[in-house]
Each structure stands twice: as C-alpha cells, then as structure tokens.
Amino acid sequence: MRILVVEDDVQLAEMLMEALTDRQYMVDVAQDGEEAWDFIKALEYDLVVLDITLPKLDGISFCQRLRSPRTGRSPSHNSNLPVLMLTARDTLADKVIGLDAGADDYMVKPFEMPELMARVRAVLRRNSAAASFPDLGWGSLRLNPSTYEVTYADRLLHLTPKEFALLELMVSSGRRVLSRAGIIERIWSLDDPPSEETVKSHIKSLRHKLKDAGAADDFIETVHGLGYRLKQL
C-alpha cells in the first residue's frame, strides 16, 4: 500500500516516513499542498496523512479540492482516497471543519506513534478498496496481504518486503506487462528510487525462490524490451 505524507515539518515528515516504511507501507512525502496535489495526479495512493497548516495550498483546501467533483481528476485515481488529518489545531471547531472538508479521521499533535499507526490501519480498513484484504492467487501461488505470507503449492516462501510487494503487484496485474520503470514507480519511494538493475535482481531472487517451491522456470516471464508478467495459466 502507498501512503502520501503531506507535512512541512521536515523532521516530523522523516519520522512518519520511517515509521510507516518499517510497517511495509510505501511512502512519499510532500512539503506543501501544491506538491501533494501533483503527487495525487501522478500516482495512485491508498491514504493521505495530511497536515492543515501548509504552504501554497492548506490542508483544508486540499481536502476540499480532493472531494470536489469539479476537479477533473482521472477516475483511475481513487476518487474515494481516504485522508487522515494530523495537525496541531485542537479545537472542536477545527475538528468539525476538517471532517466537513472530507477528512476520514482527525488526530491532534503531539501524538503517540502506536495510536497513529492504529488509526492508519483503521482508516485503511474502512476504505472500500482495502477493507477486506482479500487473498491473491495465480495458479498454485497464494498471497495473503494481511499476514504477508506467500505459499506455492502450500509451501511457504520466505520473501523480503520488497519481494513481497513486487510479487503482489505482479499477481494483481495478471498478464499485464510491467516495465522496470513502472515497477520502481509503484513499489519504491520517489525520494530514493533504485536503478533498474535492482529490479532485475529482485526478479532473479523471486524466480529462484519460486523454483525452489516447485514453480516453473518461466513462472515470471520476461517480455523482451518491455518488462515482466506472470506465465499464462
């Protein structure tokens, strides 16, 4: 899952990014509302953690723009994208304004990280696109996004977080070809993208682990000059 953190306090933004990344979320950080809007237009997110007091475009205006049917956002970009407001504004009136602007939850700074992580999980559960966390499958392969467990023919595969994210993306995409650049965009932070050789290395490791579990050598196919996809069932 990909989360956008919109926070102009650099130290706090780094702390949030580290905490969310440790819990296997993909995280991008924007330091003002207009930059955040550019992210929203370019990429698909599962959650926005949003400050209110922001340069260029404040959090309330950002949320109102997100919820407005007149923004012209592409339908492919989750129109029901959940928003968790994280702000120092702590009056009842501030909370009402934030929730009425379209926020799904409202949390006041200072905060305890375990509570914030619990609220992140709760908002994601309530979102219709993420509510059930259904198991994913492709032939004898099974992935459980809730427990991060992967099996092939009932044999457990021990994957790194990035390997799991890559395999989850490929199973979700089915026979659609994924370019290396597209894979990097989907499962790495935009702040620290790897080289395409890193993607090749992860693909090689996945193939090796799948083969050890009994999968065919070409379970992950290379489409020369384009990218990768799963073998047709």
N, C-alpha and C positions, 0 to 999 in steps of 0.2 A: 504494500500500500504506500501511496505517495502523499506526503503532507507538505503544505506550504506554510512556513512560519513567517509572519509579517511583523517585524519588530525592529525599531530603530535603535534600541539599546544593544550595541554590538556584543557586549559581554553576556547579556541575558540571551540573545539570539544564539550565541555559540553554546551556551549551557543547554538550551532547549534542543538544539540540533544534536548535541552529543547524547542527551538522554533518550531522544526518540530513535536515533540511529542504533543505540545499544539494544533497543527493543525491536529491531529488524524493520523499522519503517524507513522508507526513502524520503529524504528531507531536502527541500530547497528553502533558501532564506531570501526574503526581500526586505529592504530597509525603508521603503516608502510605499505609499498606496499605488502610485502610478506604475512603479516597477512590479508590484504584486499583480496589477491588472495585466501587464504584459505577460507574466508567467501564466496567468489563468487563460489567456487567449491562446498561448502556445502549447500548453500541456494539459493533461487530464490529472486531476487530483481527487483524493478521497476525503480530504479535510483541510480546512484553513484554520490555523491558530492566529488570531488577529488582534493586534493592539488597536486602541482607538485613537490615541494621540500620535499621529503620523505626519511626516512631511508630505507635501504635494497633494495627497488625497487621504483624508482622515478615514478611520475605520468605519464610522457610521455611514459616510458617503459611499465608501467601497462596498459595504454590505447592501446598501440600497441599490446601487448600480447592479450588483450581482443578482439581486432578486427581481429587478425590473424587467418586464417582458419586452421593453423597447431598446435593450442594449445591443441586439443583433448578435448575441453570442451563438456560435455554432451548436446545433443540437448534439453533436458528438462530444461536446464539453459538458459534463454533468451539470444540468440546469438545477439540480437539487443539491448541489455541493454543500455539505454541512460546514458551519462556521462556529468555532469556539472563540469567543472574545475573552482576551486575557489583558486586563487593564487595571490601572491604579484608581480609576473612577469608581467609588464605592457607595454612592448614594442610591437610594431606591429609585429616584428619578433617572439616574444614569442607567441603571439596570433595565428599567422599563423601555427607555429609548433604544438601548442596544438590542433587546429582544424584539421590540416592534420593528426595528430596521431589518430583521431577518436572521439574527443570530440564533443558533440552536442551543447554546449554553453560554453562560457568563460567569467568569471567575475573576476574583479580585486579587491583585498583587498587594503585598507579598503572598506567596503561596508555597505549599509543600509539594515537592515533586511527585510523591506517590499519589496524592489526590489528583493532580493534573493528569497523570497517566491513566488513572481510573476514569476520569471524565472523558479523555480521548477515546478510550475503549468503549465507553457508554454511548458517546455520540456516534461512533462508527457503527455500533450495533444497531442503533435506531435508524440509520440511513438505509433506505430500502435496497440499495445496491450492495450493501455489505452486511445486511442483517443476519443472514443465515450461515455465512461462511461455508458454502457447500463444498463437499469433496470434489476434486477434479480428477479426471481419468482419461487415459489414452491406451486402449488395449489392456494389457496386464499392469499398466502403471497407475498408481493411485497416489494423489497428494492430498494432505489434509492441511488447509491453510490455518486452521485454528491451533493445531499442535505442532506444525512444521514437520510432520512425519511424512516420509515418502517410502512407498514399497513398490517392488516389481515382482509379480507372481508371489505375493505375500512375503517377499524377502525385504528386510529393512535396509534402505540405503542411508549412509551417513554423509550428508551433504553440508557444505559450508552455507552460511546465509546467502551469499551471492549465487551459489549454485542452485539453491532452492528457488530464489527469485527468478533466475534465468529459466529454470525448468517450468516454473509456474506460468511465466509469460509465454513459453512455447506451447504448453498444453492449452492455455486459454486462447492462443492464436490458431491452433489446429494446423491446417495446411497452408496458412498464410505465411509467405516468406518474410523473415525478419532480417533486415540488414544489420551489420555490426554497429553502424551509427545509430540506428533505431533502437537497438538493444541498450546501448550506452545511455541514450536519452531516457529510456524507461526505467532502468534499474540502478543508475548511478546519480549522485547529486550533480547538479550543474556546476557547483563550485569546484569539484575535483574530478572531472571526467578522466577515465583511463585511456590508454591507447587501444586501438583495435586489436593489437596483439594480445591484450589482456582478455578480450572476449574469446579469441581463438584458444587461449589457454584454459579458460573455464569450459568451453565446449569440449575440448580434449579430455578434461578431467571427468566431465559428466558422461561422456561416451564410455570411458574406462569403467566407471562405477556401474553404469547400466549393463555393460557387457558382463561384468563380474556377477551381476544378479540374474543373468540369463537372457538379456535383451540382444537383439541382432546388432551387428556392427553398424548398420546404417539406420538404427532407430532414430538418430538425428541426422538428417540428410544435409549435405552441402549443395546448395544451388549455385553453381559457379558464376562468379561475377555479381551475385545478388545477395546471398546470405544463407540462412538456415531455416529448416522447417522439420516437422516430425514426419516419419515414414507413414505412408498411407496405410490404413488398417485393412 
